[in-house]
């Protein structure tokens, strides 16, 4: 399916239209950092997605686009964390330190956070829409379009896109700014499923669009 070009979304809106928001998903030390517990995912993310997000965010900020970092944090004893799926049991076995304030539970330095960025945390669930205040905060800011970035396409990005669409948001997915494993599976999931739910684009196309778009403001 051919998605509507990103430029047409901007071109069809006035300078006073509701702002967009960029959401980075689980771009934190314990997931995609040098000492990440999920080594295969971290290596894949750092191959293309993390450098792409690092190029995208400064342009987004300069264009007045809200940047929201969504991270997963857990206590050392994992109290209150999910235990109702194999995914969570596997994560517990890795013994990753995602505690608040730790490098593993914090946004990786190459992505910020900058002073104007928002950082939202969750201790449970598969994505930020149900595990954080992402939805009400974006609505408070007038955001109607979410640019989804980060990891993983396998679960969290898929969950974010579906939740956002169910809640009435438009989703833009720069395919080189997300990652999943195996690479071929993530690509197939983007082409076969996420392309039906979001506007597919690339980091370069998005950067070009924002550099020529009026700066967005929140009133």
WOJOJO-V672460 format. One record per helix or strand. SS is the DSSP state (H for helix, E for strand). FROM is the first residue (numbers start at 1). LEN is the number of residues. Records with the same first field share a line. If there is no record, write none. Layout:
SS: FROM-LEN / FROM-LEN
//
This chain:
H: 6-6 / 29-4 / 39-24 / 86-9 / 103-3 / 109-3 / 128-4 / 134-7 / 156-11 / 183-15 / 203-9
E: 20-6 / 28-1 / 66-7 / 107-1 / 118-5 / 145-7 / 170-10 / 199-3
//
